[in-house]
Each structure stands twice: as C-alpha cells, then as structure tokens.
C-alpha cells in the first residue's frame, strides 16, 4: 500500500520545511500565506491550513460526521486529530472512504499505530510539529508499511547448468544490506530470496544497489501483495525488498539490465514436500540466502543445502491474486 505522509509546519519555520522535504515527505501543510514562497522547493503537495479539515472523535456522532464529510468532499484532506482505535476501524471497514482517511500523529509510535490498524492501516497521515523529530523514522516506516513475508527453509534438490538465457539485473535507487534481496521464482507459489550483490570478492566490486534476480520469465514478489514478471520491470517501478527475517520495504528501480548469460536451474523442496525452482545466472556473484541468513553463492551451492524461500498460493492475473485451479 502506498502511504502518503504530510508534515505540518505551524507556526511556519523554513528550516523545518527543509528537514521534512529532505526526509522525503509527500506534502507540507502550513499557513496559507507561506505556500507561494515554498512551492518551488520540491515537487510535492503544498497545502494551506484552510485546505485541511480537522476532526476529533469523542462520540459516535463524530464518527458519522467525519464519514459524511469525507464522502461529500473527498478532495479535501480530512484529518482526525483525536481518535480511538475502534472508531477508526469502523471507518476503515467502509471501502468507499477507507483510502481517504487521514490521522494526525505526534510521534513515531503513533505513526506505527496508524499504519497497523486492522492490519492494513490508514493510507494518509499528517505528522505534527511535535512529531517532526521522528520524521525520518516515520518515512522509513511509511516505505515499509510494517509488511513482513514468512520465510522458511527449503532443501536444494537439484542444480543444473542449462546453457544461455536472458537474465534480469534489477538496479535500485537504494543501497541494500547483507541479508536483503528480492523474492523471485518460476512460480508465484514458491519464491527464493535472491540476495543483493552486497558482497565483495577479489575479481568484482560489490554492487549493493543490484539484485541479479533471475530469468526474464520469473515472478518477483512486489509491494501490496502483487507480483510482476522480471521482464516487465521498468525504471520507476517499485519492487519489494525482503531481508533474512522477512521484513519488507519498497525500493524504486533505477534501471533494468537484461543480458544473455550462462544460466543454472536450481530446485528446492520444503519439509512438507512442496517444490519450486528458479533460473539464475551461473556466476559467483549471484547468491541465495542460506537458512542461517547468510548469502551463499550459486557456484558453491550443493544439493542438501538449505536456503530461505517464501511459499504462497498459485494463481495470479496481471500480478493480482486470484482464486482459481492452477498448476505451475
């Protein structure tokens, strides 16, 4: 889910505006009189205080009033400056207004709460001046959304050279860390944690922004419970980065490199008998993530080794989950 974060700068403080913009906020809310002088600072939304309607949820009637206001004028930013969890849950359960709900938060802890209500959270928040000290942490939280993927160990059952094929390098705008990568595989129901090129060796420098993710046909797990074929990724696409513990964040694709390289077919099996495979470039710099959370090169990978994978239900239509009888 795409989260939108506004920073409220009131009273106006240009240094606070710059701090918020450098942290990556989607918009600034401040006094109307200052909007014109700061509009040229960045390509984000700038809203005057007159364009934001504030509500407090103290009783059931307030919940209904907020709901009606959002429905009648969805173009205005309606924010709840005082709220309880249950009324917000009631509002989120109504699909026609859920995407327009906004909460004003005063700290990282409140932002985390806002993004976790009903396990989906709100899509918009305003960070008050009191919460501005946490703005970088809040922006990181907005990027990840607190999403996690369940990972489990699978035993390598087959490693086979298969000749040449088109493989996809995904170069992101983020510097990834050891233990991070992308979930890719021949099936959306069984994906492997393919490690980023964070490790040095004596022949090649590390490329910590890159995931050499697999064949052009492979699925990649994407944000918001979607998938994409690796061949379909483009500059500006958002991909899902997952670490060895299953914690997720989004990364923006800077470029995609598709080249013909010698390939390996790797297959694995879980303890309950589910099987999956992936085609990866036959090179030392391409790594999966071992059961211990450490990267392991496909060149040194052996049958019987255990690597981290994600299991799901098969069935996707244009990357979106569908329920159908399908075998991949």
Secondary structure, 3 states (H helix, E strand, C coil): CCCEEEEEECCCCHHHHHHHHHHCCCEEEECHHHHHHHHHHCCCEEEEHHHEEEEECCCHHHHHHHHHHHHHCCCCEEEEEECCHHHHHHHHCCHHHHCCCEEEECCHHHHHHHCCHHHCCCCEEEECHHHHHHHHHHHHHHHHCCCECCCEEEEEEEEEEEEEEEEEEEEECCCCCCCEEEEEEEECCEEEEEECECCCCCCCCCECCEEEEEECCCEEEECCCEEEEHHHCCCCCEEEEEECCCEEEEEEEEEEEEEEEEEEEEEEECCCCCEEEEEEECCCCCEEEECCCCEEECCCCCCCCEEEEEECCCCEECCEECCCCCCC
